[in-house]
Structures are given as structure tokens and as C-alpha cells.
Amino acid sequence: MTDAKMMTDAEPASQLGRLRAIMHRLRTPGGCPWDAEQTHESLIPNLIEEAYETVDAIQRADTADLREELGDLLLQVVFHSELAEETGTFTLDDVARGISDKLVRRHPHVFGASNAGDSDAVLRQWDAIKRGEKGDEEQPYLHGTGNGLPALLKAVKLQKKAAKVGFDWPDEAGVMDKLLEEVDELRAALQAGEAAAVAEEMGDLLFSLVNLSRFRKLDPEVLMAAANRKFETRFGVVERALKARGLTLEQATPEEMESEWTRTKGA
């Protein structure tokens, strides 16, 4: 495929092939110096960033931005596959074949003779098949759960997996009691001035908060992102209010900032 042909949009049915060809051209001699220098390791920040930007577009319900971000995320898959193909490790077709085979294998209630009447049954079946595939039957039940995930997301995965075998609170009241218990234990550690105990109890409190969000069917990452946005917005209002009074953030006293914060929160 020539460069001119590669850059046209004449064959929409072949856009994935076009993307692969463009990526290959960028990596070959005479292509892009930056792309040619990249490795699996150097691209890790890009992969993480694109995943989070895709999540942000979903949360903002911005479909135009979501389409663009999915493209950026797809590029990361194509880029890593191109790197692997250059070393003879695997290709993009191998990646697609692998996930297709996995989907068929883990949905025997759709592609086989198994029965799964609801979502819970599907998840239990999926987990059992996954453990068998990975040879984890002899490993601890939580072995490998959520590896590589941010801590909040891993906490959710651990709690959900433990709940599948019945290790869970019977109702939300138990979760709330545990949360208040952790607050009391943190308060006691703070009063005792025990740094290691304070750190441990703060972790326990966060874990209990994640548990409560799980019972409420809320994603703690989404909750934290919303809280971040709210803080950023309110702090911006405080900053503008202080500026209207002829004050910078550095010039304002803590009391003046707190006063504006309280006014903003009330509004």
C-alpha cells in the first residue's frame, strides 16, 4: 500500500487494515522517529492515559469525544501488536483470535450446552472457567485477583470475588457498623500517636468505604472522580470570589478562604 493510498478514506470497510498499515509505516525506516523509538514499556503511560480519558468521555456522556478516545485506545492495541509482530511474538490477528476464542469458551450458555439463568450465574460460571484455564484450582481463591489495577478497583474485585463464595455481610447495616468501627479505631490510633497504626486504620477505613459503595452498586473510582470535580469547581469559585475582593490565594487568610468556601457550599 502506497503512502498516498494509505492516507485516503476510500475503503471504509478496511479501516482496521488501514490503521495497521499506517502504524507499520510509522515504525519502518524513513517513518516517524518518535514511533520508531517506542517499546512496550515506554508506552505504558500512554495506555493508562488513553484508558482513563475514555472513561472520562463515558462519564461526561460525550459520544463524539468517546469515539475519538476509543480510537486513541485502539491505537495502543495496534501499536503494541505491531511491536510484538516485529519480534515474531504475536500479531494483531493473534490478539483478536485469542479474545474471540475466550469469549466463546467462557459463554457456554450461549455457544454450548450450559445453562445460566441470570447474571450472577454467568459470573460464577465465568470465574470457574477462568480458574480452570489458568490452572488456579490449587492456588488460593483470591490469587491474582485485580493484579495491576488501581488500589480502589482491586478492593472492589477482591470483595466481589469473596462475596461469590458467601464471604460477605448479610445486609448494608453490617457494612455500616463495620465502617463506624473503623472510624473509632482510627480515632484511637490518632489519639495514641501511633503512626503505623494510623496508616493501617486509614487503609481499613478506605476498604470499608469501598465495601459500602459496592453494596450500593456504586463504583468508588467514579465517586472519587465526582468528588474531585466538585472540589475543583468549588475551589475555583472561592478563588474568583477572593479575586473580586482584590485578594490572591496566597494573600488570603485561611479564615477568609474558609468563609468563601462555606458560602460557595451553601449556594
C-alpha positions as CSV (number, residue, x, y, z in Angstrom):
1,M,0.0,0.0,0.0
2,T,1.4,3.4,-1.0
3,D,1.6,6.3,1.4
4,A,-0.9,8.2,-0.7
5,K,-3.3,5.3,-0.8
6,M,-2.8,4.7,3.0
7,M,-3.9,8.3,3.8
8,T,-7.1,8.2,1.8
9,D,-10.5,7.2,3.3
10,A,-11.7,5.4,0.2
11,E,-12.3,1.9,1.7
12,P,-14.2,2.3,5.0
13,A,-14.6,-1.5,5.3
14,S,-10.9,-1.8,5.6
15,Q,-10.2,0.9,8.2
16,L,-8.6,-1.5,10.7
17,G,-6.3,-2.7,8.0
18,R,-5.5,0.9,7.1
19,L,-4.7,1.6,10.7
20,R,-2.4,-1.4,10.9
21,A,-0.6,-0.3,7.7
22,I,-0.2,3.3,8.9
23,M,1.3,2.0,12.2
24,H,3.6,-0.3,10.3
25,R,4.8,2.6,8.1
26,L,5.4,4.8,11.1
27,R,7.8,2.2,12.5
28,T,9.7,1.4,9.4
29,P,12.9,3.2,8.2
30,G,12.0,6.7,7.0
31,G,8.9,6.7,9.2
32,C,8.4,8.7,12.4
33,P,11.5,8.9,14.7
34,W,9.3,9.0,17.9
35,D,7.2,6.0,16.9
36,A,10.3,4.1,15.9
37,E,11.8,4.6,19.4
38,Q,8.9,3.3,21.4
39,T,8.8,0.0,23.3
40,H,6.1,-1.9,25.3
41,E,7.5,-0.3,28.5
42,S,7.7,3.3,27.2
43,L,4.1,3.1,26.0
44,I,2.7,2.1,29.4
45,P,1.8,5.8,30.4
46,N,0.1,6.3,27.1
47,L,-2.0,3.2,27.5
48,I,-3.1,4.2,31.0
49,E,-3.8,7.8,30.0
50,E,-5.9,6.8,27.0
51,A,-7.9,4.3,29.1
52,Y,-8.7,7.0,31.7
53,E,-9.6,9.6,29.0
54,T,-12.0,7.1,27.5
55,V,-13.6,6.6,30.9
56,D,-13.9,10.4,31.3
57,A,-15.7,10.7,27.9
58,I,-18.2,8.0,29.0
59,Q,-18.8,9.7,32.3
60,R,-19.4,13.0,30.5
61,A,-21.8,11.3,28.1
62,D,-19.8,12.9,25.3
63,T,-20.3,10.5,22.4
64,A,-18.2,12.4,19.9
65,D,-15.3,12.5,22.4
66,L,-15.9,8.8,23.2
67,R,-15.5,7.9,19.6
68,E,-12.2,9.8,19.4
69,E,-10.9,8.3,22.7
70,L,-11.8,4.8,21.7
71,G,-9.7,5.4,18.6
72,D,-6.8,6.5,20.7
73,L,-7.2,3.4,22.9
74,L,-7.4,1.2,19.8
75,L,-4.2,2.7,18.6
76,Q,-2.5,1.5,21.7
77,V,-3.6,-2.1,21.0
78,V,-2.4,-1.8,17.4
79,F,0.9,-0.2,18.5
80,H,1.7,-3.0,21.0
81,S,0.7,-5.6,18.4
82,E,3.0,-4.1,15.8
83,L,5.9,-4.1,18.3
84,A,5.2,-7.8,19.1
85,E,4.9,-8.7,15.4
86,E,8.3,-7.2,14.7
87,T,9.9,-9.6,17.1
88,G,7.8,-12.6,15.9
89,T,5.9,-12.8,19.3
90,F,2.3,-12.3,18.1
91,T,0.2,-10.3,15.7
92,L,-3.0,-8.2,16.0
93,D,-4.8,-11.2,14.4
94,D,-3.5,-13.4,17.2
95,V,-4.8,-10.9,19.7
96,A,-8.3,-10.8,18.0
97,R,-8.3,-14.6,17.7
98,G,-7.4,-15.0,21.4
99,I,-10.2,-12.8,22.7
100,S,-12.7,-14.3,20.3
101,D,-11.8,-17.9,21.4
102,K,-12.0,-16.7,25.1
103,L,-15.5,-15.2,24.6
104,V,-16.8,-18.4,23.0
105,R,-15.1,-20.6,25.7
106,R,-16.4,-18.6,28.6
107,H,-20.0,-18.3,27.3
108,P,-21.0,-22.0,27.1
109,H,-24.6,-20.9,27.9
110,V,-24.6,-19.1,24.5
111,F,-22.3,-21.2,22.4
112,G,-22.6,-24.5,24.1
113,A,-25.0,-26.7,26.2
114,S,-24.5,-25.0,29.6
115,N,-27.3,-23.1,31.3
116,A,-27.0,-19.8,33.1
117,G,-30.3,-18.2,34.0
118,D,-29.1,-14.8,35.3
119,S,-26.1,-12.5,35.5
120,D,-25.0,-14.0,38.8
121,A,-24.9,-17.5,37.4
122,V,-23.0,-16.2,34.3
123,L,-20.4,-14.6,36.6
124,R,-19.9,-17.7,38.7
125,Q,-19.5,-19.8,35.6
126,W,-17.1,-17.3,34.1
127,D,-15.0,-17.4,37.2
128,A,-14.9,-21.2,37.4
129,I,-13.9,-21.5,33.7
130,K,-11.2,-18.8,34.2
131,R,-9.7,-20.6,37.2
132,G,-9.6,-23.8,35.2
133,E,-7.9,-22.1,32.2
134,K,-5.2,-20.5,34.3
135,G,-4.6,-23.7,36.4
136,D,-5.5,-21.8,39.6
137,E,-7.5,-24.6,41.1
138,E,-4.7,-25.3,43.6
139,Q,-3.9,-21.6,44.2
140,P,-5.5,-19.5,47.0
141,Y,-9.0,-18.4,45.8
142,L,-8.1,-14.7,45.6
143,H,-4.8,-15.5,43.8
144,G,-4.1,-12.9,41.1
145,T,-7.4,-11.0,41.6
146,G,-7.1,-7.5,40.3
147,N,-3.4,-7.5,39.7
148,G,-2.3,-4.3,38.0
149,L,-5.4,-2.4,38.9
150,P,-5.5,0.8,41.0
151,A,-6.0,0.0,44.6
152,L,-9.7,1.1,44.8
153,L,-10.6,-1.0,41.8
154,K,-8.6,-4.0,43.2
155,A,-10.5,-3.7,46.5
156,V,-13.8,-4.0,44.6
157,K,-12.6,-7.0,42.7
158,L,-11.4,-8.7,45.9
159,Q,-14.7,-8.0,47.7
160,K,-16.8,-9.2,44.8
161,K,-14.9,-12.4,44.4
162,A,-15.0,-13.2,48.1
163,A,-18.8,-12.5,48.1
164,K,-19.3,-15.1,45.3
165,V,-18.4,-17.9,47.9
166,G,-20.6,-16.3,50.6
167,F,-18.0,-14.3,52.5
168,D,-20.0,-11.1,52.7
169,W,-22.2,-9.0,55.0
170,P,-25.8,-10.2,55.0
171,D,-27.0,-6.6,54.6
172,E,-25.9,-3.0,54.4
173,A,-26.4,-2.4,58.2
174,G,-23.4,-4.7,58.9
175,V,-21.3,-2.8,56.4
176,M,-22.2,0.5,58.1
177,D,-21.4,-0.9,61.5
178,K,-18.0,-2.0,60.3
179,L,-17.4,1.4,58.8
180,L,-18.2,3.2,62.1
181,E,-16.0,0.6,63.9
182,E,-13.1,1.5,61.7
183,V,-13.7,5.2,62.3
184,D,-13.4,4.6,66.1
185,E,-10.3,2.5,65.6
186,L,-8.7,5.3,63.5
187,R,-9.6,7.9,66.1
188,A,-8.0,5.7,68.8
189,A,-4.8,5.3,66.8
190,L,-4.6,9.1,66.1
191,Q,-5.1,9.8,69.8
192,A,-2.3,7.3,70.7
193,G,0.0,8.9,68.2
194,E,0.9,5.5,66.6
195,A,2.0,6.3,63.1
196,A,2.0,2.7,61.8
197,A,-1.4,2.0,63.4
198,V,-2.9,5.3,61.9
199,A,-1.8,4.2,58.4
200,E,-3.2,0.7,58.9
201,E,-6.5,2.0,60.2
202,M,-6.8,4.5,57.4
203,G,-6.4,1.7,54.9
204,D,-9.1,-0.4,56.8
205,L,-11.4,2.6,56.7
206,L,-11.0,3.1,52.9
207,F,-11.6,-0.6,52.4
208,S,-14.8,-0.4,54.4
209,L,-15.9,2.6,52.3
210,V,-15.3,0.6,49.2
211,N,-17.4,-2.1,50.6
212,L,-20.3,0.3,51.3
213,S,-20.1,1.6,47.7
214,R,-20.2,-2.0,46.4
215,F,-23.4,-2.7,48.5
216,R,-24.8,0.5,47.0
217,K,-23.8,-0.7,43.5
218,L,-21.6,2.4,43.1
219,D,-18.1,2.5,41.6
220,P,-15.7,4.0,44.1
221,E,-13.5,5.3,41.3
222,V,-16.5,7.2,39.8
223,L,-17.4,8.5,43.3
224,M,-13.8,9.7,43.8
225,A,-13.8,11.4,40.4
226,A,-17.0,13.2,41.1
227,A,-15.7,14.4,44.5
228,N,-12.5,15.6,42.8
229,R,-14.6,17.5,40.2
230,K,-16.8,19.1,42.9
231,F,-13.7,20.2,44.9
232,E,-12.1,21.6,41.8
233,T,-15.2,23.6,40.9
234,R,-15.9,24.9,44.4
235,F,-12.2,25.9,44.9
236,G,-12.4,27.8,41.6
237,V,-15.4,29.7,42.8
238,V,-13.5,30.5,46.0
239,E,-10.6,31.8,44.0
240,R,-12.8,34.0,41.9
241,A,-14.6,35.4,44.9
242,L,-11.3,36.3,46.6
243,K,-10.0,37.8,43.4
244,A,-13.2,40.0,43.2
245,R,-12.2,41.2,46.7
246,G,-8.7,42.1,45.5
247,L,-7.0,39.1,47.1
248,T,-4.9,36.2,45.6
249,L,-5.0,32.8,47.1
250,E,-1.6,33.5,48.6
251,Q,-2.7,36.7,50.2
252,A,-6.0,35.4,51.7
253,T,-6.0,34.0,55.2
254,P,-7.3,30.5,56.0
255,E,-10.3,32.1,57.6
256,E,-11.1,34.2,54.5
257,M,-10.8,31.1,52.3
258,E,-13.0,29.0,54.7
259,S,-15.6,31.8,54.7
260,E,-15.8,31.8,50.9
261,W,-15.8,28.0,50.8
262,T,-18.8,27.9,53.3
263,R,-20.6,30.5,51.2
264,T,-20.0,28.5,48.0
265,K,-21.1,25.2,49.6
266,G,-24.3,26.8,50.8
267,A,-25.0,28.2,47.3
